Amino acid sequence: MSLWRDKSKRKKDVYSMKVMVLERKKVESQSVIILSKVSSPKKVQRRNTYRLHILKNVTYNYLGQNKVILLKNISATGGLRGGIIEERIPYDTEVMIHLDLENESDMDIKCKVVACDQVSNSMIQHDIRLQFLDSTALINSR
């Protein structure tokens, strides 16, 4: 059985749980099934993609300056979730991410900013999200 979370919040999270059918009946030409909960609801992953959770410092180049950001995760659909940066980078701005892969060649990945939102309790900190511009053409820098 699947459940929708509170529709008033306009979230479409899907939950699943095991149930047992207790009774089936018709009420005024409507089918009614009475269920009993067997397990607790658990959130179901709705996408067919994978997100690699990683905590790693990476270098990004913006306006000719190299700065460090903590990378939080990489999505199989070609997105990067960065951490907190001190400056706001405009939407659609291209940046180059330098990813130092231990035991492998380093990579320079051309990305664009898809979101750079101000952290709720700060005037100068921003949470950044990036998307690969061409995930099939990652540039080997070594």
JOBELTA-V734932 format. One record per helix or strand of 3 or more residues. SS is the DSSP state (helix for helix, strand for strand). FROM is the first residue (numbers start at 1). LEN is the number of residues. If there is no record, write none. Layout:
SS_FROM_LEN + SS_FROM_LEN
This chain:
strand_2_3 + helix_7_3 + strand_14_3 + strand_19_9 + strand_30_8 + strand_42_3 + strand_51_12 + strand_65_11 + strand_79_7 + strand_94_6 + strand_107_12 + strand_126_7
